[in-house]
Amino acid sequence: MSKETVYWTMKNGQKIDVDTMDVQHLRNTLKMIIKNQVRIQAAPVKPKFEIHGDIAQNFIEQMLEEEYYDEDYGNL
């Protein structure tokens, strides 16, 4: 079974073999990955589409009104 070498690219651009990293370097790397993941998850999500024109805006508003319309009371 062949072992694939995995490299980590450090801040200075140097690549090092993950298997040769000392424990403290591995800890710091893991902390950085976790911190970046939390930051990515907390970032606001941009819509994948943009609304252009009044007709499109009216359509979206109508769909939202229908979705949140309270049938029992006849209002939003």
C-alpha positions in Angstrom: 0.0 0.0 0.0 1.5 3.3 -1.1 1.4 6.3 1.2 0.6 9.6 -0.4 2.6 12.6 0.8 0.4 15.5 1.9 1.9 19.0 2.1 0.9 22.0 4.2 1.7 25.4 2.7 2.9 27.8 5.4 2.2 31.5 5.6 5.6 32.2 3.9 4.7 29.9 1.0 7.0 27.1 2.0 5.5 23.6 1.7 6.2 21.0 4.4 5.3 17.3 4.7 2.5 17.0 7.3 4.1 13.8 8.6 7.2 15.8 9.6 5.4 18.6 11.5 5.9 18.7 15.2 3.0 18.4 17.6 2.8 22.2 18.4 2.8 23.0 14.7 0.0 20.5 14.1 -2.0 22.0 17.0 -1.6 25.5 15.6 -2.6 24.4 12.1 -5.7 22.7 13.4 -6.7 25.8 15.4 -6.3 27.9 12.3 -8.5 25.6 10.3 -11.2 25.6 12.9 -11.1 29.4 13.3 -11.3 29.9 9.5 -14.2 27.5 9.3 -16.2 29.3 12.0 -15.5 32.6 10.2 -16.7 31.2 6.9 -19.9 29.8 8.5 -20.6 33.2 10.2 -20.2 35.2 7.0 -23.5 36.4 5.4 -24.6 34.4 2.4 -25.0 36.4 -0.7 -27.9 35.5 -2.9 -27.1 33.5 -6.0 -29.3 35.7 -8.1 -30.1 39.3 -8.5 -33.5 40.8 -9.1 -33.6 43.2 -12.1 -36.7 45.3 -12.8 -40.1 46.0 -11.2 -41.8 42.9 -12.6 -39.3 40.6 -11.0 -39.5 42.5 -7.7 -43.3 42.4 -7.7 -43.2 38.6 -8.4 -40.9 38.0 -5.4 -43.0 40.1 -3.1 -46.1 38.3 -4.2 -44.5 34.9 -3.6 -43.4 36.0 -0.1 -46.9 37.3 0.7 -48.5 34.0 -0.3 -46.0 32.0 1.7 -46.5 34.0 4.9 -50.3 34.8 4.4 -52.3 33.9 7.5 -55.4 32.0 6.2 -57.2 32.2 9.5 -56.9 36.0 10.0 -56.6 37.1 6.4 -53.5 39.1 7.0 -49.7 38.8 7.3 
